[in-house]
Amino acid sequence: SSYIHVEYECVPISMDDSTKEYNVCQNSTEITSDHGIIRSPGYPTQFQTTTSECFRAIRVPNDKIIRLWLTELYIGSTLGTCAKDHVYVVDSVQTYRHCARVRYAYPYLCSSTIIIQYYVTTQLTIYRGMRMYFEIVDRPSNDNCPNIDGTVTPVPSITPTVTTMNPSQTTTMPIYVLLGIASPVRSFQICRGQSFNIQCPTNYGVVITTNIFGVTPSGQCEQHDALKHCFDTTAPTFTCRRSCTFFYPGNQVVSSCGGRTAVYQYVEYQCIPTNTELVSPNTS
């Protein structure tokens, strides 16, 4: 593609009306409000683990649908399963699972009952917990929800085992990881015969934004200068995942520079959060 199109919305992270803020662990009370914020106990500065799985249901009238955003999640994780620390959003069609650090705008949720499950057993002083925002809006006239009044079945609970992590044993995480957003644009340059390894944090992937081969007047490897050097911007020759190694053997011919051979390769990249997994269809 030659461009990217982004649509975004601004959603509240606090309510002027305190009755519109809900505790996800107040299990016995169904939410029927038209909008509000759902928080985990102690969010954001007094993080707490849970002694058992928390369940909070949101009831949606049949002529309405819910729009839901996970505006912040910062808890532990078990790679691949999120078994000991997780948030589930369950409707009559499908189930979404999250853990670790993420922000997420949920796709179309159309059933008349939504269940939010919250469960954390790993204690770490930098964790914050969970915050969601929801609003109930009119159901579209062309709606094609396959199972509006279907049974919503929570994901089965497991017996909790609390794990405490020592902050001194953890590595320092970049601020963009704590926020669950993309990293700043970074760059590196390699000359003939040199290599460079890119390594992104867990649950992040490498995206190459710029790949340049440069020719200098002196024929020597110099710091990339877009005003003084002749260069060609090309697409990356391979795809990175969480990490990859660039090596420039010194044989890239730049036809736009009189067929001369590039003396360096200049690359700009970002670490981008990987997509959240859709756990499974809910066909109950």
N, C-alpha and C positions, 0 to 999 in steps of 0.2 A: 504494500500500500504506500501511497505518497503522502498521506496525512492521517491524523487521528482526531476523531470528534468526541468530545467529552460533554456529558450532561451532568449537572450537579444541583443539589438543593441544600439550603441552609436549614437546619433543624435545631430546636431548643436543646440546651443541656441543663436547664434548670427551669423551675416553675414558680411564678409569683404566688400561685395558689398552692399551699402545702398539701391540700387534700388531693391534688393531682399527682402526688409522688407516692409510689408504692414500693413496698418491700417484697422482693421476689420470694422470700421465705415465709411469708404470711400465707401458708398453704390453704387454709380453709375458706378464704374469702375470694370469690370470683370478681374480677374487674369488669365493670360494665360502663365505665366512663368513655367519653368520645375522644379523649386524648390524655396523655400523661407520660410520666417518666417512671421507669422501673429500675430500682437499684438493688445491689446486693448489700447485706448487712455490713456496716462499717465503711462503705464506699464514701470517699476515696482515700481517706487518710488513716483509717483504723481498720485495716484489712482483717477479715476473720475467716477462718475455715468453717466448714459446715459439719455438723455431727451426723447428718443424714441428707439425702437428696431433697432439695427444695422444689416444689411444684407451684406454679401460679398460673391460673387459667384466665384468659380474656374471652368474654362472651361477645359475639358480634351479631347484630340483627341480620336476618336473611337478606334484607335489601341493602346491606352495607358490606364493605370489606375493610380489612385492616392493612395499614401501611406501617412497617416496622423497621427501625434502624438500630443496630448495635453500635452506639456512639463511642463506647470504650469498653474494651475487655483487656484486662491484664492479670492473668492468673498463671498457674503452672501448666505443664503439658506432659503427656506421654506420647512420643512421636508415633503417628500412625493410628492410635486408638483414642487418645484423650481420655483414657479410662479413669484416672484419679482426679482430674480437674477438667470441667467442661461446662458448656452451655448448650442445651438442645432447644430448638424451636420446632414444635410438632404440630402439624395440622392433619386433616383427613386425607391428604394427598402425598405428603412427603415430610422428611425430617432433615433438619440442618444441624450440623455439629460444629462447634468452635472450641478452641482452647488457645493457650499462650497469649499473644498480644495481637489484637486485630480490631479493625473497625469494618463494619459491613452493612450494606443496604440490602435487605432481604428482597428477593424477587416476589412475584405475585403470590400472596397467601389468601385463599378464597373461602375456606371453610368457616362455619359459624362458631367454632371454638378453636382457640389456639392455646397450647400448653407450652409454658417456658419452664425448663428444668435447669437448675443451677446446682453445681456440686464441686467443692474444692477441698482438697485434703493436704495440699503442699503449702507450707508456711514459709514466706520469705518477706523480709521487711520492705522491699521495694514494690511488692504487689499492691494493686489498687482495687481489684474486684471488677464489677460489671455495672454498666449503665446503658439503658435502652430508652428510646423514645418511640411512642406509637400514636397513631391517630386513626379514627374511624371515619371513612368517607363513603359517598354513595357508590353502590355497585354499578359498574358500567352497563349500559344497555345491551352491549354485544358480549356480555360475560358468558364464558363457557366453562364454568367450574365443574369438574367431573363428579364432585362428591361433597356438596355444600353441607349436608347434615350427617355426613358419615361419622362413625365412631373414631374418636381421637384417642390413641393408645400411647401412654407415656413409654419412653425407653426404660427397660427394667433397671432397677437400682442395683448397686453392689455394696457390699459391706465396707465401710470406710476404714482406711488405715492412714493416719495422719503422718506426713513426712515433713520434717523440719530441715531446711537447708541453711547452712552457715554462709552468710554473705561474704565472708573472707575467702570462701572457696569458689566463689563464682567470678566469672570474668566481667569486666566492665563492658556494658552494652552501649552502643551509640544511641544518641537521643532519638534518632529516627526509628530505631527498633522499639524503644519504649513507647513511642507514639503510634507505631503501626503504620508508618507512611514510608514513601520512597526516600532513598538517600539523596543527598545533594549530588550534582553531576561531578564526577571525578575524572581524572585524566592521567595518562602515562605516555611516555615516548620511549621507543626502543630503536637502537641503531642496528647496523648489520651484525648478525651473529648474536644478538641479545634476545632475552626472553623476559616475560613479566607474567606473574600469576595473579589472577583476580579471585578473591574469596569473599563471598557474601555470607551474612549470618544465616542461621537455621531458619527455614521457612521463607527465605528470600531467593530470588533468582537474578542472574545477570542480564541486563539489557544494554546492548551496545548502541549508543546514540550517534557516534561519529567515528568514522574509520578513514584516516587520511594517509596517503603515501606522499612524501615530500622530497623535492629536489632543491638543493642549495646552489648558489652561484659558485661557491668555493669547492663544491664536491665533497665537503666534509659534513659530518653529522652535527647539526646545530639545533638549538632549541626552536621548535616550530614557530614560524612567524608568517602569518597570513598575508602580510603586506610585502614582504621581501622574497618569499620563497614561491616557486612554482609547485603546485601540488594538485592531486586528484582525490576527490572524495568518493569512496566506493562502498558498496554493501559489504558487511562482514562475510568472510568466506566459510564460517562455520557457526554453529549455535552453541551458546553457553547455557549451562544450568545454574547450579549454585556456585560453581567455580570452573575456571578454565585457564589455560596457559597460552599466551601469545608468544610466537617466535618469529622473528624476521630474518630469513636467510640472506636477504640482500639482493634479490633477483626480480623485484617488481618493476616492470617497465611502465613508465608513465607516458602514454602516447601524446597527451596534451602538452607535455613539456619537451617536445622534440624527440620523443623516443628515448629519453635518458632514463637511467635506472635510479629509482628512489634510494636515498641514503638513510631514510628513517621512516618509521611508521608511528603515527600519532593517533591515540584512541581516547574517546570519552565514553563513559559508561555510568550506569546507575544500578543500585540494588533495589529491586522491586518486590513487594510482598507477593507471594504466590497465591493462587486462587483458593478460596475456602471450599472444602469438600462438601458435596451433597451426599449425605449418608445413604439414604435409601428411599424408594417410594414407600408410602404408608398405604397399604391396600386393605387394612382392617375394616 
